[in-house]
Every structure is written in structure tokens, then in C-alpha cells.
């Protein structure tokens, strides 16, 4: 059973790669329909990523347009060592980050007041709140997602972008460090602090009234 | 609690057995047994404030060796850190869930990109 399923997955992946190579050949030949196909297939994901980074729909759309134009120019150099979707997604992220940096510079803020505090003996100063498990009701799920999105937007840009790139856009620590222009360790610390700060912002909404109960 | 039971208690907590109830017993043993206190110092001395620093590495799967053993031990022995870890994990999970929600791109944008490409290639 498992061998059959693996074979089917491999066959599907092989078919995807073959379809992508065929599309790439048509793009390189300048076929208009191929460009329309590429944009229709990938614009939504790229726009979602740009929106999360820029928080403005207009800026995000501009970033996606910049990204596609950069990608079209770079098509000849595309080596095929990554999937087209991954390549385009990374270009959209770069375009959005460039646009964000070109906007009025904001002073980088810290999130110290949102981090957990500890007593002198190293124990938690306040008992952490226990969270209820995620609901399954679609309405509640939609509300929760909107809340998490809103709280992420409350984070200072330097932390918000690190969190978005790592936990939503799926960049690994090395890619994240490269995009942010910091060391891998600094990138990891920034994501960790952003998660902790977000947890604190979400505590009043998802945390149960009492703290942990000792067994 | 003797030294053998002490070591078993450390092992039980490291491997996830619920053990806050035995914490007082092995802390008492460590106070009366300098040999165990020295041998298992990292387990006994690591503080909650240090444990939270390991969370990102834990989620990246890059916490290994003795650090991982000390982390597992502390998380199982400390209800507050267990609670913090659980809500940290849910924070990461709920953030990651946002990646699946995606609206279609507006046709206006698609048309603008294709028009810009035609202009670019002319």
C-alpha cells in the first residue's frame, strides 16, 4: 500500500516537473498564453505574501507586478534547481521587502515589554496562561485567524516581518537571515522574540483564566 | 530516595513520565547527596528563564545532546514551563495556519502585469 502510494506521489511529482519544463519552454519562446498561465497560477500566492509583508493592498499589488517583471527578465537565467512556484514566491518576497525598506524608515522597536519576565531565582514571575485547543467550528476558526493576523500587525515591523517570513512564508533560518541582512543566530532570536511577543498579545484571547495546575 | 532511584527519576522525567510529584523527593536527595548534585547539576540548576531560550531550537529540531535532555527533563518537571511551551507551540501553529488562507488575485492586477510585460518586451 505504502509503496503504491509512494510510486503514485513520485509519478505525480514527475508529471508536475514535466509540465513546468514545458511551460518554461513556452515562456522562453515568448508565448503570450504561457505568460497568462504563469501569472494566473501564481499571482494569488505572491500577492498574499506581499500583503502580509506590506499590510497595504495597493503596495502589495505594485510589489507583485515588480516581482513578475523581474521574473520575466530573469527567465533565461532560471536554472530549474527550485520549483517555479518557489522561485516566484522568493522574488515576490524580495520585491515586497524592497518596497517596505523604501518606505519612510521607521525606528526599529523592541518588544521587551511583551517578553516573559522572570524572578531573581529564574522562575516565571507570572504563571503562564494555559491556552484552550484550537476550535473546529469554521466561524470560530475564521475569527481566530483574523485575530492572530491583527495581533501580528501590532508587532513592530522588524519583528513582524521576521515572523511572517519564517512561520507563514516558510523561509528557513538561513534564507531568513539573508533576506533580513543579519546573522542566522540574530534571525533565529528575532523570530523567537516575535513569537513570544505574539503569544503575550494573544494570551488574553486564547488563555484560560487560571494558570497551570500542578499534577 | 537513594542514588539509583534518583537517577531513575531523572530518566523518567527526561522521557516524559509525569513526575512533578517526585520533584520534591529528588530535590531533597540532591541536597543530601553531593555526588548526585554534582553529576546531575545541569538538570537541577537550569532555570525557567534559560529553558525559554531553547524553545526556538526545540521547534527547529536543532536541540540535541545533553541540552535536549535537560530541556525535556525541565519541561516535564515544571508545569509552568510546560504550559509556556504549549501556548508557544499553539502560537506557532496558529500563525502557520495563516499561510493557507489566500484570496484569488484580482483580474485587474493580472491584466496589468500582462500589459506591463508586453510593454517590456516591445
Interface residues (C-beta under 8 A of the other chain):
Chain A: X30 X32 X35 X36 X39 X40 X43 X44 X45 X46 X47 X48 X52 X61 X64 X65 X68 X69 X72 X73 X116 X118 X121 X122 X123 X124 X127 X128 X129 X130 X131 X133 X134 X144 X145 X148 X149 X152 X163 X167 X168 X169 X170 X173 X188 X189 X191 X192 X195 X196 X198 X199 X202 X203 X206 X207 X211 X212 X213 X214 X215
Chain B: X18 X20 X21 X47 X48 X49 X50 X52 X53 X55 X56 X57 X60 X79 X80 X81 X82 X83 X84 X86 X87 X88 X90 X91 X92 X93 X94 X95 X96 X97 X98 X99 X101 X102 X103 X104 X105 X106 X109 X110 X112 X113 X114 X116 X117 X118 X120 X121
